[in-house]
């Protein structure tokens, strides 16, 4: 077994059970991509077994902190079964759910989503790539399913020195799927859709939005960066009179329209705009438009903390424009899925946007990813999705 020796004083994060070893912490040692290495302190003390990534700034990702643990197919299968069993703790009102959430489930670089009878996996690290065949077999064994599609086309693979790979890994079947979520149905495309095909992490927020629409009696709703219309369907299910949905993808908008029809809603209650969100918000302000509720769920502006300053400006401008479009008493559901933007910083950005818009508002709720996308106490970086429900003061 090859050994990685850390620089003096760089063992503290591993002693706190954080699963990453950065390039800057390594004094000596190397291995093949994905190979399991023994990580030792500068003094030679065992710290962890980890998967080596020679091209990444995250030079090693921990499999286990137990010196006696053997990292093999049996161990990987155990971790997968443990992750899937943990989902039984949560009340997930859908047949679409995340089964494996990377480091939070002890499987760094592995994402697995289940859409009814089909699994979709992303292998985003050298370690998960090296165990790909083992992982695939273990997933089918643990779930009893026969179909597994690979969506290893995330940009982070390039940081690992890995090429993009997509296609059926086990079995064959349709890539156009339909899932149940709460009281509605949604379709997705696992081959072409974002991430593994859909944003399962916003499941509970969509349900909460439907509840707000029902209790507060929304008339006009604006759904920005609507993708395939999850929040649009939720608003209509909650009784909203009309929802305007904006996205820059014509294909996503067509699926959003189809999802509205799938759930039996009158298309006269929905309009769809293939347009830039910022430009549209400015145009609405110029036209004197206003809305009872607005959803801002933009793409990832800051994948790391290094991008935070530029991302903060983008988030602030979006929220400032949204505040101007809300009626008094109107609600803003605003989100950041950027790992480089902390919940505290996001709060400050939204507060600053309100000040620039000349409005005050109540923060009535804080939102986060659905529970099948867990954050653990030892890996706070897992908290990438954060949201606020903000009520504009009269």
C-alpha positions in Angstrom: 0.0 0.0 0.0 1.4 3.4 -1.0 1.8 6.1 1.6 1.2 9.8 1.6 3.1 11.8 4.2 1.7 15.2 5.3 3.6 18.3 6.2 4.1 19.1 9.8 0.9 20.5 11.4 -1.3 19.5 8.5 -2.9 16.5 10.2 -5.4 18.5 12.2 -8.3 18.5 9.7 -8.0 14.7 9.4 -7.9 14.3 13.2 -11.2 16.2 13.2 -12.5 13.7 10.6 -12.7 16.1 7.7 -12.5 13.9 4.5 -10.2 16.0 2.3 -6.4 16.3 2.0 -5.3 19.3 -0.1 -2.3 19.3 -2.4 -0.6 22.0 -0.2 -0.7 19.6 2.8 1.2 16.8 1.2 5.0 16.6 1.9 5.7 13.5 -0.1 4.2 10.5 -1.8 2.2 9.7 -4.9 0.0 7.0 -6.4 -2.1 6.1 -9.5 -5.4 7.9 -10.0 -8.0 6.5 -7.6 -5.5 4.2 -5.9 -6.1 3.7 -2.1 -3.2 5.2 -0.1 -2.3 5.3 3.6 -2.2 8.9 4.8 0.2 9.6 7.6 1.2 12.6 9.7 4.6 14.1 9.5 5.6 11.9 12.4 4.4 8.7 10.7 1.1 8.4 12.6 -1.8 6.7 10.7 -4.5 9.2 9.8 -6.7 7.6 7.1 -7.2 5.5 4.0 -7.9 7.7 1.1 -8.3 7.7 -2.7 -5.5 9.5 -4.5 -6.2 12.2 -7.1 -2.9 13.3 -8.7 -4.4 16.1 -10.8 -6.7 17.7 -8.2 -6.1 20.3 -5.6 -8.0 17.9 -3.3 -5.2 15.4 -3.5 -6.8 12.6 -1.5 -10.4 11.9 -0.4 -10.9 9.7 2.7 -12.6 6.3 2.6 -12.0 5.4 6.3 -10.3 6.7 9.4 -10.0 3.1 10.8 -6.5 1.7 10.3 -7.8 -1.8 10.4 -10.4 -1.2 7.7 -9.8 -3.0 4.3 -10.9 -0.8 1.4 -12.3 -3.3 -1.0 -15.5 -4.2 -2.8 -17.2 -5.4 0.4 -16.5 -2.1 2.1 -17.9 -0.1 -0.9 -21.0 -2.3 -0.9 -21.4 -1.7 2.9 -21.2 2.1 2.5 -23.8 2.0 -0.3 -26.2 -0.2 1.7 -25.7 2.1 4.7 -26.5 5.3 2.6 -29.7 3.7 1.1 -30.9 2.5 4.5 -30.4 6.0 5.9 -33.0 7.3 3.5 -35.7 5.4 5.3 -35.2 7.8 8.2 -36.7 10.6 6.1 -40.3 11.2 4.9 -39.6 11.6 1.2 -42.8 12.3 -0.6 -41.6 11.2 -4.0 -40.4 8.2 -5.9 -37.4 10.3 -7.0 -34.7 10.6 -4.4 -31.0 10.9 -3.8 -29.5 7.6 -2.6 -25.9 8.6 -2.3 -24.6 12.1 -1.6 -20.9 12.0 -1.8 -18.8 12.7 1.2 -21.9 13.0 3.4 -22.4 9.3 2.9 -18.7 8.3 3.1 -18.5 7.9 -0.7 -16.5 10.9 -2.0 -17.2 11.9 -5.5 -20.2 9.7 -6.0 -23.8 11.0 -6.6 -26.6 8.5 -7.1 -30.2 9.5 -7.8 -33.2 7.2 -8.1 -36.0 8.0 -10.5 -38.7 5.4 -9.9 -37.1 2.3 -11.4 -34.0 3.8 -12.9 -30.7 4.9 -11.2 -28.5 7.7 -12.4 -24.9 8.0 -11.1 -22.2 10.6 -11.4 -18.6 9.6 -10.7 -16.7 12.8 -10.1 -13.5 11.7 -8.4 -10.7 9.4 -9.2 -11.6 7.1 -6.3 -15.2 6.6 -7.3 -14.1 6.2 -11.0 -11.7 3.4 -10.0 -14.4 1.5 -8.1 -17.0 2.2 -10.8 -17.8 -1.4 -11.7 -18.0 -2.4 -8.0 -20.3 0.6 -7.2 -22.6 -0.3 -10.2 -23.0 -3.9 -9.0 -23.5 -2.8 -5.4 -26.2 -0.3 -6.3 -28.2 -2.8 -8.3 -27.9 -5.4 -5.6 -28.9 -3.0 -2.8 -31.9 -1.6 -4.7 -33.1 -4.6 -6.7 -33.2 -2.5 -9.9 -31.6 -3.4 -13.2 -31.0 -0.1 -14.9 -28.2 2.4 -14.2 -27.4 5.4 -16.3 -24.1 7.3 -16.0 -24.0 11.1 -16.1 -20.3 11.6 -15.5 -20.3 14.9 -17.4 -19.9 17.4 -14.6 -17.2 20.0 -15.1 -15.5 18.9 -11.9 -14.3 15.7 -13.6 -11.8 17.8 -15.6 -10.2 18.9 -12.3 -9.6 15.2 -11.6 -8.1 14.6 -15.0 -11.1 12.5 -16.0 -13.0 12.6 -19.4 -16.7 13.1 -19.6 -18.7 9.8 -19.8 -22.4 9.3 -20.3 -24.6 6.4 -21.2 -26.1 3.2 -19.9 -23.7 1.5 -17.3 -26.1 -1.4 -16.5 -29.2 -2.4 -18.5 -31.1 -0.3 -21.0 -34.3 1.7 -21.0 -35.9 5.0 -21.8 -34.2 8.2 -20.9 -37.5 10.2 -20.7 -38.9 9.4 -17.2 -41.8 10.5 -15.0 -41.8 10.8 -11.3 -44.3 11.5 -8.6 -43.5 14.4 -6.2 -46.0 15.3 -3.5 -49.4 15.7 -5.2 -48.1 16.2 -8.7 -46.2 14.5 -11.6 -43.0 15.7 -13.3 -41.1 14.4 -16.3 -37.4 14.6 -16.9 -34.6 13.5 -19.3 -31.7 11.7 -17.6 -29.5 12.0 -20.7 -29.9 15.7 -21.4 -31.3 17.3 -18.2 -29.2 19.3 -15.7 -27.3 17.3 -13.1 -28.7 13.8 -13.2 -31.8 15.0 -15.0 -33.6 17.0 -12.3 -33.2 19.1 -9.1 -34.3 16.7 -6.4 -32.8 18.9 -3.7 -35.6 21.5 -4.1 -38.4 19.0 -3.5 -39.3 20.3 0.0 -39.0 23.9 -1.1 -41.5 23.3 -4.0 -43.9 21.8 -1.5 -43.5 24.8 0.8 -44.1 27.1 -2.1 -47.4 25.3 -2.9 -48.5 25.7 0.7 -47.7 29.4 0.6 -49.7 29.8 -2.6 -52.6 28.0 -1.0 -52.6 29.9 2.3 -51.8 33.4 1.0 -53.8 33.2 -2.2 -51.2 34.2 -4.8 -52.6 35.8 -7.9 -49.5 36.6 -10.0 -46.4 34.5 -9.6 -43.0 34.9 -11.3 -40.7 31.9 -11.5 -37.2 32.9 -12.6 -34.7 30.3 -13.9 -37.7 28.0 -14.0 -35.9 25.1 -15.7 -38.6 22.4 -16.3 -41.2 24.2 -14.2 -41.1 22.5 -10.8 -42.0 25.7 -8.9 -44.5 26.6 -11.6 -46.4 23.3 -11.1 -46.2 23.8 -7.3 -47.6 27.3 -7.5 -50.5 26.1 -9.7 -51.1 23.2 -7.5 -51.4 25.6 -4.6 -54.0 27.6 -6.5 -52.0 30.5 -7.9 -54.1 32.3 -10.6 -51.2 32.8 -13.0 -47.5 31.9 -13.2 -45.0 33.5 -15.5 -41.9 31.3 -16.0 -38.6 32.5 -17.4 -35.6 30.5 -18.6 -33.0 30.9 -21.3 -33.4 27.3 -22.5 -36.2 26.7 -25.0 -36.1 22.9 -24.4 -36.5 23.4 -20.6 -39.5 25.7 -21.2 -41.1 23.1 -23.5 -40.8 20.5 -20.7 -42.2 23.1 -18.2 -45.2 23.6 -20.4 -45.7 19.9 -20.8 -45.4 19.4 -17.0 -48.2 22.0 -16.5 -50.4 20.1 -18.9 -49.5 16.7 -17.4 -50.9 17.9 -14.1 -54.2 19.0 -15.7 -53.7 22.8 -15.3 -55.2 25.2 -17.8 -52.3 26.6 -19.9 -54.1 30.0 -19.8 -52.9 30.2 -16.2 -49.2 30.0 -17.3 -46.9 31.9 -19.6 -43.4 31.0 -20.6 -40.6 33.3 -21.6 -37.4 32.2 -23.3 -35.4 35.2 -22.1 -32.6 36.5 -19.9 -33.8 36.9 -16.3 -32.0 40.1 -15.5 -33.2 41.8 -18.6 -36.8 40.6 -18.1 -36.8 41.8 -14.5 -35.7 45.3 -15.6 -38.3 45.3 -18.4 -41.1 44.4 -15.9 -40.0 47.2 -13.6 -40.1 49.7 -16.6 -43.6 48.4 -17.5 -44.9 48.8 -13.9 -45.5 45.1 -13.4 -45.8 43.6 -9.9 -46.1 40.1 -8.5 -47.5 38.5 -5.3 -44.6 36.0 -5.2 -41.3 35.6 -6.9 -38.9 32.6 -7.1 -35.2 33.2 -7.7 -33.4 29.9 -8.1 -30.4 30.8 -10.3 -27.6 28.5 -11.4 -24.4 28.1 -9.4 -22.6 31.5 -9.5 -19.8 30.6 -7.1 -18.6 27.0 -7.2 -15.8 27.9 -4.7 -15.1 30.7 -2.2 -12.7 32.2 -4.7 -15.7 33.2 -6.9 -17.7 34.6 -4.0 -17.2 38.3 -4.6 -18.3 38.3 -8.2 -21.2 35.9 -7.4 -22.3 38.2 -4.5 -22.8 41.1 -7.0 -24.9 38.9 -9.3 -27.1 37.6 -6.4 -27.5 41.1 -5.0 -28.6 42.6 -8.4 -31.1 39.8 -8.9 -32.6 40.2 -5.5 -32.7 44.0 -5.7 -34.7 43.8 -8.9 -37.1 41.2 -7.4 -37.7 43.4 -4.3 -38.8 46.2 -6.6 -41.3 43.9 -8.4 -43.0 42.5 -5.2 -46.3 44.0 -4.1 -46.4 45.1 -0.4 -46.8 41.8 1.6 -45.5 39.9 -1.4 -43.1 36.9 -0.9 -39.7 36.3 -2.3 -38.4 32.7 -2.3 -34.7 33.2 -3.0 -31.9 30.6 -3.2 -28.2 30.1 -3.7 -26.8 26.7 -4.7 -23.2 28.0 -4.7 -20.9 26.2 -2.3 -18.8 29.3 -2.2 -21.6 31.4 -0.7 -22.3 30.6 3.0 -25.7 30.9 4.5 -24.5 33.9 6.5 -23.1 35.6 3.5 -26.3 34.9 1.5 -28.4 36.6 4.2 -26.1 39.6 4.1 -26.4 39.8 0.3 -30.2 39.7 0.4 -30.3 42.3 3.1 -28.0 44.6 1.1 -30.3 44.1 -1.9 -33.3 45.2 0.1 -31.5 48.3 1.3 -30.5 49.2 -2.3 -34.1 48.6 -3.4 -35.3 50.9 -0.7 -37.5 48.3 1.0 -37.6 46.5 4.3 -38.7 42.9 4.6 -39.2 40.1 7.1 -37.2 36.9 6.8 -40.0 34.4 7.6 -38.2 31.1 6.9 -34.8 29.7 6.1 -34.7 26.8 3.6 -32.2 24.1 2.7 -31.8 21.1 0.5 -34.2 18.1 1.0 -33.1 15.6 3.7 -31.9 13.0 1.2 -29.1 15.6 0.4 -27.7 15.6 3.9 -25.0 17.7 5.4 -23.0 16.2 8.2 -21.4 17.8 11.2 -18.0 16.8 10.0 -18.4 18.0 6.4 -20.1 21.4 6.5 -19.2 21.9 2.8 -22.2 19.7 2.1 -24.4 22.7 2.8 -24.4 24.1 -0.8 -28.1 24.9 -1.1 -29.6 27.6 1.1 -32.7 29.7 0.7 -34.8 32.5 2.4 -38.5 33.3 2.3 -38.7 37.1 2.5 -41.9 39.0 3.0 -41.9 42.6 1.7 -43.2 45.0 4.4 -46.2 47.1 3.5 
